[in-house]
Amino acid sequence: MEQGKTSQGAAHGRQFRVWKPLVMMLGVVLFSIAANLTQLGLTDALLSQSGVRLAASVGRSVWILHVLFAVVMGGLSGAAVIALYLLRERQRDEAEHRAEHLQRLVEENTAQLSDAKEHLELREQTAALAAKVGELERLRSASQRSLTEQQEAYLQLKEEKNKSQQLIQELKQLEVRKDEFISIASHELKTPVTSIRGFVQLLLERRQELSPESGQFLDIISRDTDRLSELIATILDLSRLDLHRLAFVYERTNVVSHLKETVAFLEPRLRESQLTLRLVTGKGAQFAVIDQARVQQVILNLLTNAIRYSPQGGVITVSLTRSAHHLHYKVTDRGPGIAKKDQARLFRRFSHAGSVLTRKAGGTGLGLAIVKELTQGMGGTATLHSSLGKGTSVKVILPLRPVRTESSGPA
């Protein structure tokens, strides 16, 4: 609608520009005639005043000449005005044409810029979309690889689970066999050893009827039988601990008297090795709730080790003290000592110290292992301190109110 109004305005402008030079030319002609007539009138008036009269024919001729001159001059002036006007209009048209051309160029460039901008935006969007597609493709590939890896891991875990279940079944079977072995060992090994010990004791009671050499043989048999019996008992206790079948029986005990009775078991070996035993009991360490059999087993193991590694004529110290919540047992010898690098593994089963002297002393390597596991079973701790050339000290700390260990099987 606005374009229609614009075209109508342009048409009126063109019509006005067509009539305008004609009107101007007519005006110039009339103005020239009027000017010449006025000049002629003034000339005639001056001549009249001066008494000069022209003939009538001459006057008319003059008037006609003036009119023709006015018309010619008006026409020439009008033509000049029209030429100037037309030149101006042509310049104006050319300027408008250039302006329109520039406007069209601006509009075309604007359109091209708009198209280029849209094309650039489209390219950017296409690039962003391609980047997103590439990212999605990488994610898809990564997800596919992850899924494949998860599937492989799942299959591997499943295989490991099957192997674990198979191992568990085998371990259960081994545990059953171990129980059977313990049962066999407790009957088939303990029974003949007990018979041998009994017959050796009978023969020792008739020692006077035997030769000195036979008596010595009986002493060796008796000593080795005792060692074998202790070894069997230790292995059985460790097996029960592994199976959580070792029962702990706690009762109120005079711990000082109990310690003296325990030490008395090893007096013959102390005399045989020419060792001196110092027993130290602190104040207040009189009564406590303990498992008498297991505490005695721990002390005997510690004393046996101390006797085994002490030189002849040495001194072994056994001490018992009491703190607010614990009993402290300590066995100290003056043997060769143990290197620091060997101390950490001495509480493992079948472990020995690395020195030549300790290897010559023999032993199964189960003494400290049974000490540690029995102590832990009673809720306590066992620690070892030793220096080469100065001896070894083992400390056992038991709670006054021990945690009861639920277990089954014979004690």
C-alpha positions, 0 to 999 in steps of 0.5 A: 500500500505504501509502495502505491502511495509512493508511485502515485507521488512520483507520477504527480512529481513527473507531471509537475516537472513537465508543466513547470518549464512551460509556465516559467517560459510563459511568465518570462515572455509576459514579463518581457512584453510587459517590460518592453511595453512599459519602456515604450510607454515611458519613451512615448511619454518623454517624447510627448513632454519634449514636444516630439510627436511621431507619426501614427504609422511610425508609432505603430511600427515601433509598438509592433517592433517592441512587442516582437522584440519583447516576444523574441527576448522573452522566448530567448529568456524562456528558452534559456531558463528552460535549458537551465531548468532542464539541465538542473532537472537532468542533474537531479534525475541523474542524482536520483538515479545514482541515489536509487542505484546506490540504494539498490547496491546497498540493498543488494549488499545488505541482502548479500551480507544477510545471506552471507551472515545466514550462510556463516551462521549455518556453517557454524551451526553445521560445524557445531552439529558436526562436532556434537555428532563427532562427540556423540560418536566418540561417546557411543564408541566409548560406551560400546568399548566400556560395554564390551569391557564390562561384559568381559569383566563380568565374564572374567568375574563370573569365571573367578567366582566359579573358581572361588566357589570351587576353591571354597569347596576344596577348602571345605573338603580340606577342612573336613580332612583336617578335622579327620586328621586331628581326630586321627592324630588325637587318637592314633598318636596320643594313645601310643605315646601315652603307652610308651610313656607308661611303659618307660615309667614302669621300667624307670621304677625298676632302674636298679635291675637294669644296667647303667647303659639301659638306664641312660637309654630309658632317660633318652626315651622318656625325654624324647617321648615327653617332647613328642607328646608336647609337640602333638599337643601343640599341633592339636591346639593350633588346629583347634585355634584355626577351627575356633574349637579351642575352649577357654575356661576362666576362673578366679585364681591365685595367680602368684601360686599358679605361676609358682606351680607352673615354674615348678614343672621345669625345675628338673630341666633348670637344674640339668642346664645349670640355670638359675630362675628368679621369680619376681611378683609385684604387689597386688598381683594376687587374684585374677580371673584367668584360664589356668591351663592356657596361661600355664601353657603360655608360660611353659612355652616361654620358659622352655624357649628361655632354657633352650637358648640360655647358656649354662650358668645363666639366669632366667627371670620370670615376673608378674605385675598387675596394672589397673586393667591387665596382668603382665607376665614377662620372661627374660633370658641372657641368651645370644639375642635375636637380630631385629630383622628376624624378630618380626617373623618369630611369632609365625609358625615354624619360624626360627631366628637366623643365628647359628646358635639358635638353629643348633638349639633346635625346636619346632618353631611353634612355641612363640606361635602358640604363645601369640595365638593363645594370648590373642584368644584370651584377649591379650597381646604378646611382644618380644624385645631382644638385642644381640649378645644381651638376651631376649624378653617376651612380655604377655599382657592379659586383661583382668576381665578377658573377652570370652571366646565362644568355641566348641570341642575339647579343651 
